[in-house]
Amino acid sequence: MKILGIGGQGYRDSGAVLLIDGQLVAAASEERFTRFKHEGGFPRAAIDFCLREAGVKAGDLDRIAVANNPWLKLRERLEEWYGADFLSSGRFKAFHIFHDEMHAAVRYLAEVDRLRGAGGERIRVVRHHLCHLAEAFYLSPFEEAALLTIDGRGELSASSQGAGRPGGIEIYSVAEMPNSLGLLCASVADFLGFREEDDEFRIMSISSLGEPRYLETFRRILRPLPDGAYALNPEYFDTFEGRAFLSERFSTELGAGREPGSEVEERHADIAASLQFVLEEVVLHMARHLHDRTGLSNLCLSGGVAQNWVLGGRIRADGPFARVHTGFAPGDEGTALGAALHLAAREGEPACRTARSDLGPAFTRAQVSAELLRVGLVPAVPQDAVADAAARIAAGRLVGWFEGRAEFGPRALGQRSIFCDPKNPEAKERLVTRVKPRARYHPFGVAVAAGDLARYFTDSRPDPFMTSHRAVRPEVRTILAPVLHTDGTARVQTVPSDHPGSLHRLLRAMGDRTGHPVLLNTSLNIPGKPLATTVRDALGTFFTSGLDDLFLEGLGLVKAPEEPRT
């Protein structure tokens, strides 16, 4: 059976996946093709890629699983306002009164309507949080697991608890708006002067610089309830059109907000630390209830808040579950995966259980060579690109790595990465100043060969998708100082020997050269742009940043060293 999954929030993070006979054959986010981060609307380019990758035509699809269709109520309202034929009328094409998000969402709805008209019997709509739960469970290594998804909002849902077993997924409880942990984090991020996408992660990052001095206030804002529930205090914030705004009471108790671009003060870090602490308390409360109710030893996490790797590390360290899994696409783009996987399970297809995120576009060496020659570049052809790259990284150089199929999800995991030596403070300084300008408190991740994890970290459980942090052993903290958080932890990617690319072999080569099989791993892009997908994307990053070298399918590009200044 061929199942196309379409996901996202309509107005952001759109994506598509193709599942054939229960196995994932392709997946991509729309942003990777349009080059606009968090691109929403109908994922036409991503769908075209998935079909092309598998040699499948749209007419060959058996099912189309549409994730998160919160626009059905909007459709009714549009028909009430403008008539039943509005979406197919010429008036819609000239309709520009909606703001950008609403326009993208309505366009998404219009395209779903078109698909329905072309073959409505094939289309199935799957609720947003069920998609998150399905993505987490069906791509986990577990036959049975407790399931927890936490995000901003999907339809009206803000978090869901349930269990996955061979017979399917059962949802126990759903928290609805306005009780949203994700929107609380986003509203505090706005208060602290972080106004761009993903700035909830800045909250998490600066929390390590502060002390939780405002616990009393945040425990009034967010409190646990019986049976693993929680509630937000409406006196501290309100919501409008799905967005959260803090009330005057918040600033009365905590002071004025931070102006964007101004210095992060101790008070700001303390506010972030207090929110992070209470968030962890409440999610642990939910996890413990789930453990008591299910009696299971495995937990699957999903949703946007599950991308908070400090939270992920806390659940692994202090939670009741022996094993915790967060997949490679826990955010809204991953709902395309969940929709298709849920529908496949209902149709009796075999479970996917894949642990590979390399589902995007790939380019052969011949294609790479042709593209380089087209723009007048003649690459080097090293006898062993892995050994050559390891030598350059060990010498303190910043190396871009482009290999195999692009990753699906928010993390570079070795197919579209930038590597440097995490033991080298000068290399990390050049990375921050010349390639990835970012605040010092926003940490980079470190890749470690799975067999060497216990050498560096106190917790040796695998985390192949860089979704948690953990304590670094005291005896190696000076070695990993450039990637160490202020609390003695680091965000880690464990790399198994069967990693789909050369990353494990590159780590082994680093170990041979330096004695430490570790790499700083960050995404192959420049700030504000999505992860590189094509050869052209990679070249754009190479020539507009301070990268020293770029390896593309074993072909090497090296920048000439700068002339010494006089």
C-alpha positions as CSV (number, residue, x, y, z in Angstrom):
1,M,0.0,0.0,0.0
2,K,1.3,3.5,-0.9
3,I,0.4,6.2,1.6
4,L,1.3,9.8,1.3
5,G,1.4,11.8,4.5
6,I,0.9,15.5,4.6
7,G,1.7,17.4,7.8
8,G,2.6,20.6,9.6
9,Q,0.4,23.3,11.1
10,G,-0.9,24.6,7.8
11,Y,0.7,28.0,8.3
12,R,4.2,26.6,9.3
13,D,6.4,23.5,9.2
14,S,4.7,21.8,6.3
15,G,6.1,18.5,5.1
16,A,5.4,15.3,3.3
17,V,6.3,11.6,3.6
18,L,5.8,8.5,1.5
19,L,5.2,5.1,3.1
20,I,5.2,2.0,0.9
21,D,4.1,-1.3,2.4
22,G,4.8,0.0,5.8
23,Q,8.3,1.3,5.1
24,L,9.4,4.9,4.8
25,V,10.9,5.7,1.5
26,A,11.0,9.5,1.5
27,A,10.3,12.5,3.7
28,A,11.1,16.2,3.5
29,S,10.0,19.5,4.8
30,E,8.8,22.2,2.5
31,E,11.4,24.7,3.8
32,R,14.2,22.6,2.4
33,F,13.0,23.5,-1.2
34,T,11.7,27.0,-0.8
35,R,14.6,28.0,1.5
36,F,12.3,29.8,3.9
37,K,12.7,28.5,7.4
38,H,9.5,27.0,8.9
39,E,7.7,27.3,5.5
40,G,4.0,26.6,5.8
41,G,1.2,26.2,3.3
42,F,0.6,23.2,1.1
43,P,3.9,21.2,0.8
44,R,3.8,20.9,-2.9
45,A,7.6,20.7,-3.5
46,A,8.0,18.1,-0.7
47,I,5.2,16.0,-2.1
48,D,6.7,16.2,-5.6
49,F,10.1,15.0,-4.2
50,C,8.6,12.1,-2.3
51,L,6.7,10.8,-5.4
52,R,9.7,11.4,-7.7
53,E,12.1,9.6,-5.3
54,A,9.9,6.5,-5.3
55,G,8.9,6.7,-9.0
56,V,5.3,6.9,-8.0
57,K,2.5,9.0,-9.6
58,A,-0.2,10.8,-7.6
59,G,-2.8,8.5,-9.2
60,D,-0.9,5.4,-7.8
61,L,-1.5,6.4,-4.2
62,D,-3.8,4.2,-2.2
63,R,-4.3,6.7,0.7
64,I,-3.5,10.3,1.5
65,A,-3.2,10.9,5.2
66,V,-3.7,14.6,6.1
67,A,-2.3,15.5,9.6
68,N,-3.8,18.2,11.7
69,N,-6.7,19.6,9.7
70,P,-7.9,22.3,12.1
71,W,-9.3,24.2,9.2
72,L,-12.5,22.3,8.9
73,K,-14.2,24.7,11.2
74,L,-12.6,27.6,9.3
75,R,-14.0,26.0,6.1
76,E,-17.5,26.2,7.5
77,R,-17.0,29.8,8.5
78,L,-15.6,30.7,5.0
79,E,-18.6,29.0,3.4
80,E,-20.9,30.9,5.7
81,W,-19.3,34.2,4.9
82,Y,-18.6,33.8,1.2
83,G,-20.6,30.9,-0.1
84,A,-20.1,27.1,-0.7
85,D,-18.0,27.6,-3.9
86,F,-15.6,30.1,-2.4
87,L,-12.5,28.0,-2.3
88,S,-12.8,27.0,-6.0
89,S,-13.9,30.5,-7.1
90,G,-11.9,33.2,-8.8
91,R,-12.7,35.4,-5.8
92,F,-10.4,33.2,-3.7
93,K,-7.5,33.7,-6.0
94,A,-7.7,37.4,-5.5
95,F,-8.4,37.2,-1.8
96,H,-5.7,38.9,0.2
97,I,-7.3,40.2,3.4
98,F,-5.9,37.4,5.6
99,H,-2.6,38.0,7.3
100,D,0.3,35.7,6.2
101,E,-0.4,32.8,8.5
102,M,-4.1,32.7,7.8
103,H,-3.5,33.0,4.1
104,A,-1.1,30.0,4.1
105,A,-3.5,28.0,6.2
106,V,-6.4,28.7,3.9
107,R,-4.3,27.8,0.9
108,Y,-3.5,24.6,2.6
109,L,-7.2,24.0,3.1
110,A,-7.9,24.8,-0.5
111,E,-5.3,22.3,-1.7
112,V,-6.7,19.6,0.6
113,D,-10.1,20.3,-0.8
114,R,-8.8,19.9,-4.3
115,L,-7.3,16.5,-3.4
116,R,-10.6,15.6,-1.9
117,G,-12.4,16.5,-5.1
118,A,-9.9,14.5,-7.2
119,G,-10.3,11.3,-5.1
120,G,-11.8,12.0,-1.8
121,E,-12.2,8.3,-0.9
122,R,-8.4,8.1,-0.5
123,I,-8.1,10.9,2.0
124,R,-8.1,10.4,5.7
125,V,-7.7,13.2,8.2
126,V,-5.8,12.3,11.4
127,R,-5.9,14.5,14.5
128,H,-2.8,16.5,15.3
129,H,-1.8,14.9,18.6
130,L,-2.6,11.4,17.4
131,C,-0.1,12.1,14.6
132,H,2.6,13.2,17.2
133,L,1.9,10.0,19.3
134,A,2.1,7.8,16.2
135,E,5.3,9.3,15.0
136,A,6.9,8.7,18.4
137,F,5.6,5.2,18.9
138,Y,5.8,3.6,15.5
139,L,9.3,4.8,14.9
140,S,10.5,3.7,18.3
141,P,12.2,0.4,19.1
142,F,9.4,-0.4,21.5
143,E,6.6,-2.9,21.1
144,E,4.8,-1.2,24.1
145,A,5.3,2.3,25.5
146,A,3.7,5.1,27.4
147,L,3.2,8.1,25.1
148,L,3.4,11.8,25.9
149,T,3.2,14.7,23.5
150,I,3.6,18.3,24.6
151,D,3.5,21.3,22.3
152,G,1.9,24.7,21.7
153,R,-1.3,23.8,20.0
154,G,-2.7,21.5,17.4
155,E,-6.3,22.1,16.7
156,L,-7.3,22.8,20.3
157,S,-5.0,20.2,21.9
158,A,-1.9,21.3,23.9
159,S,-0.7,17.9,25.3
160,S,-1.9,14.3,25.2
161,Q,-1.1,11.2,27.3
162,G,-1.6,7.6,26.2
163,A,-0.1,4.2,25.5
164,G,1.0,2.3,22.4
165,R,0.7,-1.4,22.2
166,P,0.6,-4.0,19.3
167,G,-3.1,-3.3,19.0
168,G,-2.6,0.4,18.4
169,I,-2.6,3.7,20.3
170,E,-5.0,4.5,23.1
171,I,-5.3,8.2,24.3
172,Y,-6.0,8.6,28.0
173,S,-6.3,12.3,28.3
174,V,-5.9,15.6,26.4
175,A,-5.2,19.0,27.7
176,E,-6.7,21.8,25.6
177,M,-6.2,25.4,25.0
178,P,-5.5,27.7,26.9
179,N,-3.5,25.1,29.0
180,S,-0.5,25.0,26.7
181,L,3.0,24.6,28.0
182,G,4.4,25.4,24.6
183,L,2.6,28.7,24.3
184,L,3.6,29.6,27.9
185,C,7.3,29.0,26.9
186,A,6.7,31.1,23.7
187,S,5.1,34.0,25.6
188,V,8.0,34.1,28.2
189,A,10.4,34.0,25.2
190,D,8.7,37.1,23.9
191,F,8.8,38.8,27.3
192,L,12.6,38.1,27.4
193,G,13.1,39.7,24.0
194,F,13.3,36.7,21.8
195,R,10.9,37.3,18.9
196,E,12.0,34.9,16.2
197,E,11.1,31.3,15.5
198,D,12.6,28.7,17.8
199,D,13.3,31.2,20.5
200,E,11.8,28.9,23.2
201,F,15.2,27.3,22.8
202,R,16.8,30.5,23.9
203,I,14.8,30.2,27.1
204,M,16.2,26.7,27.6
205,S,19.8,27.8,26.8
206,I,19.9,30.8,29.1
207,S,18.3,28.9,31.9
208,S,21.6,27.3,32.7
209,L,23.1,30.8,33.4
210,G,20.5,31.6,36.0
211,E,19.1,30.4,39.3
212,P,15.4,29.6,39.8
213,R,14.7,32.6,42.0
214,Y,11.2,33.0,40.8
215,L,9.8,29.6,41.6
216,E,6.9,30.9,43.7
217,T,5.7,33.0,40.8
218,F,6.0,30.3,38.3
219,R,4.4,27.7,40.6
220,R,1.4,30.1,40.8
221,I,1.4,30.3,37.0
222,L,1.7,26.6,36.3
223,R,0.6,24.0,38.8
224,P,0.1,20.2,38.7
225,L,-3.3,18.6,39.2
226,P,-4.3,15.1,40.1
227,D,-4.1,12.3,37.5
228,G,-1.1,13.8,35.7
229,A,-3.0,17.0,34.7
230,Y,-1.9,20.6,35.0
231,A,-3.4,24.1,34.7
232,L,-2.2,27.5,33.8
233,N,-3.3,30.5,35.9
234,P,-5.3,32.8,33.5
235,E,-4.5,35.8,35.7
236,Y,-0.9,35.7,34.3
237,F,-1.6,35.4,30.6
238,D,-4.3,35.3,27.9
239,T,-4.5,33.9,24.4
240,F,-5.8,35.4,21.2
241,E,-5.9,33.6,17.8
242,G,-3.8,30.8,19.3
243,R,-1.0,33.1,20.6
244,A,-0.2,33.6,24.3
245,F,0.3,37.0,25.9
246,L,1.5,37.7,29.4
247,S,-0.7,39.9,31.5
248,E,0.4,43.0,33.5
249,R,0.5,40.8,36.6
250,F,3.5,39.0,35.2
251,S,5.6,42.2,34.7
252,T,4.3,43.6,38.1
253,E,5.9,40.6,39.9
254,L,8.9,40.0,37.6
255,G,9.8,43.4,36.3
256,A,9.9,44.8,32.8
257,G,10.6,42.6,29.8
258,R,13.9,42.6,27.9
259,E,14.3,44.7,24.8
260,P,15.3,42.6,21.8
261,G,19.0,42.8,21.2
262,S,19.9,44.2,24.6
263,E,22.1,42.4,27.0
264,V,20.8,39.3,28.8
265,E,20.9,40.3,32.5
266,E,21.0,38.1,35.6
267,R,17.3,38.6,36.2
268,H,16.4,37.4,32.7
269,A,18.5,34.3,33.2
270,D,16.8,33.7,36.5
271,I,13.3,34.0,34.9
272,A,14.3,31.5,32.3
273,A,15.8,29.1,34.9
274,S,12.6,29.3,37.0
275,L,10.3,28.6,34.0
276,Q,12.6,25.7,32.9
277,F,12.6,24.2,36.5
278,V,8.8,24.4,36.8
279,L,8.3,23.0,33.3
280,E,10.4,20.0,34.2
281,E,8.5,19.5,37.4
282,V,5.2,19.4,35.6
283,V,6.3,17.2,32.8
284,L,7.9,14.8,35.4
285,H,4.5,14.8,37.2
286,M,2.8,13.8,33.9
287,A,5.5,11.1,33.3
288,R,5.1,9.6,36.7
289,H,1.4,9.4,36.4
290,L,1.7,7.7,33.0
291,H,4.2,5.2,34.5
292,D,1.8,4.4,37.3
293,R,-1.2,4.0,35.0
294,T,0.5,1.9,32.3
295,G,3.0,0.0,34.3
296,L,5.3,0.2,31.3
297,S,9.1,0.8,31.4
298,N,9.3,2.7,28.0
299,L,8.3,6.2,27.2
300,C,8.0,7.9,23.8
301,L,8.1,11.8,23.8
302,S,6.9,14.0,21.0
303,G,5.7,17.5,20.2
304,G,7.5,20.8,20.0
305,V,8.3,20.9,23.7
306,A,10.0,17.5,23.4
307,Q,12.7,19.3,21.4
308,N,13.8,21.0,24.7
309,W,16.8,18.8,25.2
310,V,17.4,19.9,28.8
311,L,13.9,18.7,29.6
312,G,14.6,15.5,27.7
313,G,17.8,14.9,29.8
314,R,15.9,15.6,33.0
315,I,13.2,13.0,32.2
316,R,15.8,10.4,31.3
317,A,17.8,11.1,34.5
318,D,15.0,11.6,37.1
319,G,11.9,10.1,35.4
320,P,10.5,6.6,36.2
321,F,11.1,5.1,32.8
322,A,14.0,2.8,32.0
323,R,14.1,3.9,28.4
324,V,13.0,7.1,26.8
325,H,12.7,7.7,23.0
326,T,12.4,11.0,21.2
327,G,12.3,10.6,17.4
328,F,14.1,12.6,14.7
329,A,11.1,14.7,13.9
330,P,9.1,15.4,17.1
331,G,7.9,18.8,15.9
332,D,5.1,19.7,13.6
333,E,6.8,18.6,10.4
334,G,6.8,15.1,11.9
335,T,3.0,15.0,12.0
336,A,3.2,14.0,8.3
337,L,5.1,10.8,9.5
338,G,2.6,10.2,12.2
339,A,-0.4,10.6,9.9
340,A,0.9,8.0,7.4
341,L,2.1,5.6,10.1
342,H,-1.2,5.7,12.0
343,L,-3.1,5.0,8.8
344,A,-0.7,2.2,7.9
345,A,-1.2,0.6,11.3
346,R,-5.0,0.8,10.9
347,E,-4.7,-0.9,7.5
348,G,-2.6,-3.7,8.9
349,E,0.7,-2.7,7.4
350,P,3.9,-3.9,9.1
351,A,5.4,-1.6,11.7
352,C,8.1,0.6,10.3
353,R,10.4,0.8,13.4
354,T,13.1,2.7,11.4
355,A,15.9,4.5,13.2
356,R,17.1,6.4,10.2
357,S,16.4,10.1,9.5
358,D,18.1,10.1,6.1
359,L,15.0,10.3,4.0
360,G,15.5,13.4,1.9
361,P,17.2,14.2,-1.5
362,A,20.6,12.7,-2.3
363,F,23.1,13.5,-5.1
364,T,25.6,11.1,-6.7
365,R,29.3,12.0,-7.0
366,A,28.7,12.4,-10.7
367,Q,25.9,14.9,-10.0
368,V,28.0,16.8,-7.5
369,S,30.9,16.9,-9.9
370,A,28.7,18.2,-12.7
371,E,27.3,21.0,-10.5
372,L,30.8,22.0,-9.3
373,L,32.1,22.2,-12.9
374,R,29.0,24.1,-13.9
375,V,30.0,26.9,-11.6
376,G,33.7,26.7,-12.4
377,L,35.0,24.7,-9.5
378,V,37.5,21.9,-9.8
379,P,37.4,19.8,-6.6
380,A,40.1,17.7,-5.1
381,V,39.6,13.9,-5.1
382,P,41.2,12.6,-1.9
383,Q,42.1,9.0,-1.7
384,D,40.2,8.7,1.6
385,A,37.9,11.6,2.2
386,V,37.2,10.5,5.8
387,A,40.9,10.4,6.7
388,D,41.5,13.7,5.0
389,A,38.6,15.4,6.8
390,A,39.7,14.0,10.2
391,A,43.2,15.4,9.6
392,R,41.8,18.8,8.8
393,I,39.4,18.8,11.8
394,A,42.2,17.7,14.1
395,A,44.3,20.7,12.7
396,G,41.6,23.1,13.9
397,R,39.7,23.6,10.6
398,L,36.0,24.0,10.2
399,V,34.7,21.3,7.8
400,G,31.4,21.1,6.0
401,W,30.1,17.6,5.3
402,F,27.6,16.7,2.5
403,E,26.8,13.0,2.1
404,G,23.9,10.7,1.2
405,R,20.3,11.6,1.7
406,A,19.4,14.8,3.6
407,E,18.0,14.4,7.1
408,F,14.3,14.9,7.9
409,G,13.7,16.8,11.1
410,P,15.4,19.8,12.8
411,R,18.8,18.2,13.5
412,A,21.9,17.7,11.3
413,L,23.0,14.1,12.1
414,G,25.9,13.6,9.8
415,Q,24.5,14.0,6.3
416,R,24.4,17.8,6.2
417,S,26.7,18.8,9.0
418,I,29.5,21.1,10.0
419,F,32.2,19.5,12.1
420,C,35.0,20.8,14.3
421,D,37.1,19.5,17.1
422,P,35.1,20.0,20.3
423,K,38.3,20.1,22.4
424,N,39.7,23.1,20.4
425,P,38.5,26.4,21.9
426,E,40.0,28.4,19.0
427,A,38.1,26.3,16.4
428,K,34.8,26.8,18.3
429,E,35.5,30.5,18.6
430,R,35.9,30.8,14.8
431,L,32.7,28.7,14.3
432,V,30.8,31.2,16.5
433,T,32.3,34.3,15.0
434,R,32.6,33.4,11.3
435,V,30.0,30.7,10.6
436,K,27.3,30.4,13.2
437,P,27.0,33.7,15.1
438,R,25.1,32.9,18.3
439,A,25.1,33.9,21.9
440,R,27.6,32.1,24.1
441,Y,24.9,30.5,26.1
442,H,23.4,28.7,23.1
443,P,25.4,25.5,23.0
444,F,26.5,23.2,20.2
445,G,26.0,19.4,20.3
446,V,28.7,16.8,20.4
447,A,28.7,13.5,18.4
448,V,30.2,10.5,20.1
449,A,30.6,6.9,18.9
450,A,28.1,4.8,20.7
451,G,30.7,2.5,22.1
452,D,32.6,5.4,23.6
453,L,29.7,7.1,25.3
454,A,30.4,5.9,28.8
455,R,33.9,7.3,28.5
456,Y,32.6,10.9,28.4
457,F,29.1,10.8,30.0
458,T,27.6,9.4,33.2
459,D,24.5,8.2,31.3
460,S,25.4,5.7,28.5
461,R,21.9,5.1,27.1
462,P,21.8,5.9,23.4
463,D,20.4,9.1,21.9
464,P,21.0,9.0,18.1
465,F,18.9,12.1,17.4
466,M,20.5,14.6,19.8
467,T,17.4,15.1,21.8
468,S,18.8,15.3,25.4
469,H,21.7,16.5,27.4
470,R,23.5,14.6,30.1
471,A,26.3,15.1,32.6
472,V,29.9,15.0,31.4
473,R,32.2,12.9,33.5
474,P,34.4,15.2,35.7
475,E,37.6,13.8,34.5
476,V,36.9,14.8,30.9
477,R,35.3,18.2,31.4
478,T,38.4,20.1,30.6
479,I,38.7,18.2,27.4
480,L,35.1,19.0,26.3
481,A,35.1,22.5,27.8
482,P,34.3,24.3,24.5
483,V,30.9,22.5,24.3
484,L,30.2,22.2,28.0
485,H,27.2,23.9,29.5
486,T,27.7,25.9,32.7
487,D,26.1,23.0,34.7
488,G,28.6,20.4,33.5
489,T,26.4,18.9,30.8
490,A,26.5,18.6,27.1
491,R,24.0,17.8,24.3
492,V,24.9,14.5,22.8
493,Q,24.4,12.5,19.6
494,T,25.3,8.9,20.0
495,V,26.5,7.5,16.7
496,P,26.1,3.7,16.1
497,S,28.4,1.7,13.9
498,D,25.6,1.2,11.4
499,H,25.1,5.0,10.9
500,P,23.9,5.5,7.3
501,G,26.8,7.7,6.4
502,S,30.5,8.0,7.3
503,L,30.1,9.7,10.7
504,H,31.0,6.7,12.8
505,R,34.1,6.1,10.7
506,L,35.0,9.8,10.9
507,L,34.7,9.6,14.7
508,R,37.0,6.5,14.7
509,A,39.5,8.5,12.6
510,M,39.4,11.4,15.0
511,G,40.0,8.9,17.9
512,D,43.1,7.6,16.0
513,R,44.5,11.1,15.5
514,T,43.6,12.9,18.7
515,G,42.8,10.1,21.2
516,H,39.2,11.3,21.5
517,P,36.4,10.0,19.1
518,V,34.3,13.1,19.4
519,L,33.1,15.9,17.1
520,L,31.2,19.1,17.5
521,N,28.3,18.6,15.1
522,T,26.1,21.5,13.9
523,S,23.9,22.0,10.8
524,L,25.3,22.8,7.4
525,N,23.6,26.2,7.0
526,I,24.0,29.9,7.9
527,P,21.7,31.5,10.5
528,G,18.2,32.1,9.3
529,K,18.3,29.5,6.6
530,P,17.2,25.9,6.6
531,L,19.6,23.0,6.6
532,A,21.3,22.6,3.3
533,T,19.6,20.1,1.0
534,T,21.2,20.5,-2.5
535,V,24.7,21.0,-3.7
536,R,23.9,24.6,-4.4
537,D,22.7,25.1,-0.8
538,A,26.0,23.6,0.5
539,L,28.1,25.8,-1.8
540,G,26.1,28.9,-0.6
541,T,26.9,28.1,3.0
542,F,30.6,27.4,2.1
543,F,31.2,30.7,0.2
544,T,29.2,33.0,2.5
545,S,30.7,31.8,5.8
546,G,34.0,31.1,7.4
547,L,34.0,27.4,6.6
548,D,37.5,26.2,5.7
549,D,36.7,23.0,3.8
550,L,33.7,21.3,2.3
551,F,33.4,17.6,1.4
552,L,30.6,16.7,-1.0
553,E,30.3,12.9,-1.7
554,G,34.0,12.5,-1.2
555,L,35.0,15.5,-3.3
556,G,36.9,18.3,-1.5
557,L,36.8,22.0,-1.7
558,V,39.4,24.0,0.2
559,K,39.5,27.8,0.7
560,A,42.8,29.5,0.2
561,P,44.3,30.6,3.5
562,E,43.9,34.3,4.2
563,E,46.8,36.5,3.5
564,P,48.6,37.6,6.7
565,R,47.7,41.1,7.7
566,T,50.5,43.8,7.9
